[in-house]
Structure formats: structure tokens, C-alpha cells
């Protein structure tokens, strides 16, 4: 393939005009500039709740900024703050945060082949992999396939850069405003990012195989949480994914026959 949108069945003319002859720095800037306002604002508001949480647990503003930049996945940050508030050891907290990050591995595996430049600098791929989180993954998978391969990693890093800035800003605002933010409101803000992710997945679903895992997960998740609260996420993914895969295979074969 030619490295443009045609790799995913999109017409070559979908490539933006600015990409012709562009360098990585321009692609990086375009990634910053073209990241939609809605997910950026949602992420920033989510981190307002996180900043209020860190202050309520006795952490400093520096701690809040450090976690916003270097952990870069809100569930992992919330788990780390919770473990620290419980007085857990560094090893225990590290294991808990690592467990929450396992969910990002399939996203990383799916994204890297899309942005990989054959023969290009490998360190750029490692940096992109480091910043893989829900919003970065959604926007990168949506936008980078339209670009020439040499520009994709830089463009994805531009998306990550603006989201790091917005999340850190939200965390700082939440920390400074913690006394004026009701706890229930701060907790609700933490759910904005997963809600955005769910809606983005549904809006991008075109086949029954795309929708079925989401629907099955929404049904199984609450039930398994009541039955096995410590294993609900793992069991939901394992059982729901297996059932969805088997049902999709069955429907495809039936349609073909």
C-alpha cells in the first residue's frame, strides 16, 4: 500500500492537503491543533475530579502534576492514590497500578501497526506506546490512517501532548479548588472519560461484531460485579469477549451458508 488511508479501504484523496511534503514537526503541530475540543475538555474535567481527590487524601500539588504527566491513565492514577491513602507498600501499589494498565495492552497492540513507519526511528514508537490511553487511542486510530506513514507517530504524539497539558491543567485546577468542589461532583467527573470512550466506540461501530462485545459487556459487567467484585473486570472481558467472538463467528457462517 502507499501508506495513506487506502490501507484501510479509504480513498487516497482523503489524505489532508497539508500532509503533502510535510515533516514530523508540522505533523506534531497538526496533531495538537486538530485534536477535537470535546475529548480534550472531557479529559480536563475528569482530572478536576482527580485533583480534588489527591488533595482530599493529603497529597501535594507536585504529586498531582507528576501523576498527571507520568502515569497518564486516570484509572491507574486513582488506584495509586487509593493505595497510598490505605497505607499500602510501594510494591503493592505498583502491582495494583500495573494491573489496571493491562487493559491498555490490546490498544497498544492495535495502534502501533497503524502508526509504524517501516525503517523509521523506533524510539518514536516507544514514546507513542507510553502515551497510549483511551482518548489518545480513539483519536489516533480515527485520524492517523489518513496520513502518510512517516507522519503518523508525530501526529499521534501531538494528540498526546495536548491531552497531557489539558489533563495536568485540570488536575491543578481541581487541587486548588478542592475545598469548593463537592465530593459527589468530583467523583462524577472521574466517569466522564469512560463515558466518552463508550460513546466513541459505539459511534465508530458499523458491524454487529463491533457492537456485540460492548452490549454483552454492559450486561455482564454489573452482574459479575455483584457476584465477584474482585474479578468482575477480568471475567467480563474473558466471558463477554468469548461469547461475542463465538456469536459473531456463528452469524457470519450462517449468513455465508
RAJO-V490856 format. One line per field, one symbol per residue. ss: DSSP state (~ for helix, > for strand, _ for the rest). phi: phi as a letter, one per 20 degrees, with the letter a starting at -180 (. if undefined). A space follows every 50 residues. Layout:
# RAJO-V490856
ss=???
phi=???
This chain:
# RAJO-V490856
ss=____~~~~___~~~__~~~____~~~~~~~~~~~__~~~~~~~~~~~~~~ ~~~~~~____~~~~~~~~~~___~~~~~~~~~~~~____~~~~~~~~~~~ ~_~~~~~~~~~~~~~______~~~~~~~~~___~~~~~~~~~~~~~__~~ ~~~~~~~~~~~~~~~~~~~~~~~~~~_~~~__~~~~~~~__~~~~~~~~~ ~~~____~~~~~~~~~~~~~~~~~~~~____~~~~~~~~~~~~~~~~~~~ ~~~~~~_
phi=.endfffdneffffffffffmfdffffffffffeffffffffffffffff ffffffeneeffgffgffedelaggffffffffffemfffffffffffff fgfeffffffegffefdfneffffffffffefbgfffffffedffedfgf dfffffffffffffffffffffffffdgfddgffffffffefffffffff fffeeddffeegffffffffgfffffecfecfffffffffffffffffff ffffffe
